[in-house]
Amino acid sequence: MPLFEGMEEFKNVSPAIQWAIFIVACLIVLVAIVSACVAIWLAIMYFKYNRRQNSRGISGRDAARQILDSNGLQHIRVSTFGSLLFGNSYSHYFRKVRIRRLTAKKTSITSLAMGAEKSALAILDKEGDSDMRLRVILTPLMYFGPFAFIPLVVVGVIIDIMVFNFTGVATLVASSIGILIYVISFLLSLMTLKTEIKAQNRACQILASNGMATSEEISMMRDLYKLYNIQYVNDLILEFLQMLLKILQFVAKIQSNSSSSRN
C-alpha cells in the first residue's frame, strides 16, 4: 500500500520510494534532535572551560601568536572575529588565524585550546601535510557546493522552458550535476574532520612540550575537542541524509514525470 496514497505529487511514485522518503525524513528529524542536544552540551562545556583560568595565564590570542612565531609563521596574523556563530578558524587564503571574540583575550582553558588548535592548522599547512593541502585546494567547492543545487535546478528549468519546450531534459541534467556537487562536498567535509583531528593532536603535543598547559588542562582540552568532533560528525550525517532525501525526491519526480508521459 502506498504510504502517500491520495497525495497528487506521489500518485505515480513506487511504494518503495515513498517509504524511503518517509524513513529518511524521520531520520533527519531524529539526527537534528541529537545534534541540537550535542550542541547544547558543547556550549555548556565551552563556557564552563572559558570561565576556568589556565595555569600559565595566557590568552588564546597570545598562545596562537607564540605558537606561530616559534614555528616560523610570523607572517600569519591573529585576529579577533565573530562571537557565537563565527570564529576559531584558520584561513590559508587570508594568512590568518581567527579567534572568537568571546575567548580571544581570556586566559581560559577554552581560549588556550582554540588558539593552539587553529595555529596547529597553520603549521600543518606550512609543512605541506597532504590532507591539509587537499583541503586548501578544495575549500571553495566544499563550502559553496551545497548551495549549488537549487540554482542549478532553476537554470535547468529556465533552459527547459526556453529551449526544450518543457521536456524536462535540462532540468534532469542540471539536477544530476547539483547532486554530484553535493556528494563531492560531503566527501570533502569528511577530509576536513581528519585535518581538524590532526591539528588537535598537534596542539596538545605543542602545549605539553612547551610547558604551556598541564596534563589536567590538556585532558580538558581533549574533552572539548571530542565534543566538537561529535558535533561535526552529527552535522555531516544530517547533511548526508538531506542529500539522500534530495536524491530520493529527484527519483520520485522522474518516476512521476515518466508515468505521466506514458499516460
N, C-alpha and C positions, 0 to 999 in steps of 0.2 A: 504493500500500500504506500503510495507516495506520501512523503512527510508534509509537503506543502500543497496538498490537494485543494483545489479551489482558488489558488493564487495564480493569476493570469500569467505572470512572468515565469512561473515554474511549470506550466502545464505540459510542456514538451520536453522537460528535463527528466532524465532517468532517476528512479528512486535512489540508486547508489550515490549519485552526485548530490542529490538533495540531502541524504543522510550525512554525507561527508561535509557538506557546507554547515549543517547543523552542529555536528560534533566539533569541527574546527572553531566555529563561533563560540561554543560553550567553553572550549579550552582557552580561547582568547580572554574570556571573562575571568576564568579561574586564574590564569597566569597574571593577569592585570591586578587581581586582588592580592596575590602573593607578592608581586612586585611592589605594590603600594605598602604592604606590611614591612618588607625589607627596607624600603626607602625611609620609612618612619624610624625603624631601628637604627639605620645608618645615621640618620640625622641626630638621634639621641646620643649615639656614641661619638659622633663628630663634635657635637657641642660639649659633651662630657669631657673629652680629652682636650678640647680647646680651652677649657677652664683650668686644666691641670698644668702647672708650670713644669717645664723640663729642667733637668738638673744643671744644665750649662747656662740657662737664662738667655738662650739665643733665639732670635725670631726666625720665622720661616724665610723671610726675605734675606736676612743676613746669612742664614745657613745655605741658602741657594747660592748667594754671591760667593761665599767662602769655598763651597764645593766646586763651583765653576772655575774660579780663579786658580785653585790648586790643580786643576786638570787642564790648564792652558786654554780656557774658554772665556777669556776676559772680554771678547767681543760680543758675547751673549748677554743681552740686557735682562734685568729682573724688574718686572713691573707689577703694580697692583691693579687688579682687574675684577670687575663684576662684584657680586655679593653672594646670593644664594644659587642663582641659575648658571652663572658663568664663572670661569676662573680655574686655577690649578691646572695649567696646561703648558706644553712646550710647543713652540712653533718653529719648524725648520726654516720656513719661508721668511718669517719676520725676525729670525735670530733672537728669540725672546722666550724667557720663562715667565709665565704669568701666575701670580699667587692671589688667591681670592682675598678680597678686601677684609673679610671677617677674620682672617688668620694671618695676613702678611706681617703685621707689626707685633703680633702676640708672641710671647715666649712660651708657647704651649707645646704639648706633645703633638697635637694635630698639625700645628703650624710647621714644626720641625719635620714631621713625616711628609707633608705635602711639598715643602721646599726641597727636601732631599730627593724625593722620587722624580719630580719634574726635572731637576738638574741631572739626575741619572739618565733620563731620556736623551738629554743633550750630549752626555758622554757617549752613549751608545751610538748616537748619530755621528759624532766625531770619529769614533773607532771603526765606522763603516759596517756595523752589525748588519747582517744580511736581511733579517726581518725588519729592522728599523729602516733600512734603505728602501725596501719594497713599500713599506708603509708611507714613507715620504713621497715616493713617486705616485702612488695611487690614492693619496688622501683626497684630492678633489672628487674623484669618482665615488669614493666611499661616503662622503658627506652629501653630495648632490644627487647620487644615483637614485635613492628612494623617492626623490621629488620629481623624477623624470617621467614616471608612469602616466600620470594624468595629463600633462602637457602633450606627450606623445599620442595618447588616445584622442585628444582634442584635435591635434593636427591630422591624424588619420581620418577622423570623421569629416573634417573640412575638405580633405582631398577626395574622400568618397562622394561628398555632395557635389563638388565642383568638377570632378574628372570622371569618376566611375559610376555615376548615376545611382548612388545608394546601394551598390552591390556588397559593400562591407569588406572588400579586399584590402583597402588601405588601412582600415581600422584594425583588421586582423593582424596585418604586418606590424603596424605601429605598436599594438598591444603586446605582441610577441617580443619586440625589441625592448619595450619597457620592462617586461617580466625578466628578461635576460639581464638587463642592467641591475634590476633589483636583486637578483640572485648573486651576481658578482659583488655587489655592495655588501650583501650579507656575509659572503665568504671573506671579504676584506676586513670586516668587523671582527671576525674570529682571529685574524692575524694581529689586529690591534691589541686584543687582550693578551696575546703572547708577549708582545713587546712591553706592555704595562707590567706584567709579572716579572719579566727580566729586570726592568727598571726598579721595581720594588725590592727585589733581592739585592740588586747592586746598591741601592740606597742604604739598606740595612748593613751591608758589608762596610760601606764607607763610613757610616756613623759609628760603627763599632771600632774599626781600625783607627779612626782619628780621635777616638775618645769623646765624640760629640753627644753620645747617648749611652745610658746604662743598659744592661741586659734586660732589666724590667721594662724600661721605656721602649726598647726595640720590640719586645714581646707585645706591648700595647699597640705599637705601630703595625705589626703584622696582623693583629686582630682587625684593625681599621682597614688595612689593605684588603683583607679577606672579605670584609663586608662590601667594599667597593667592587670587588671581583664578582661576588654573588649577584649584586645588583646589575652589573654589566651583563652577566650571563642571562639573568631574567629578562632584561631588555632585548637581548639577542633572540631568545626564544619567542618573545612576543612579536618581534619583527618578522621572524620566520613564519609564525602562524598567520600573521597578517598577509605576508606574501603568499602563503599557501591558499588562504581564503580568496585572494585576488585571482589566483590561477584557477581555482575551482569555479569561481563566478565567471571567469573567462570561458572555461569549458562549457558551463551551463548555457552561456549566451550563444556559443557556437551550436550546441545541440538544439536550442530553441529556434535559432535562425534557420538551421538546416531543415528541421522538421516543418517549419512554416513555409519554406521554399518548395518542399515536396508537395505540400498541401495546396 
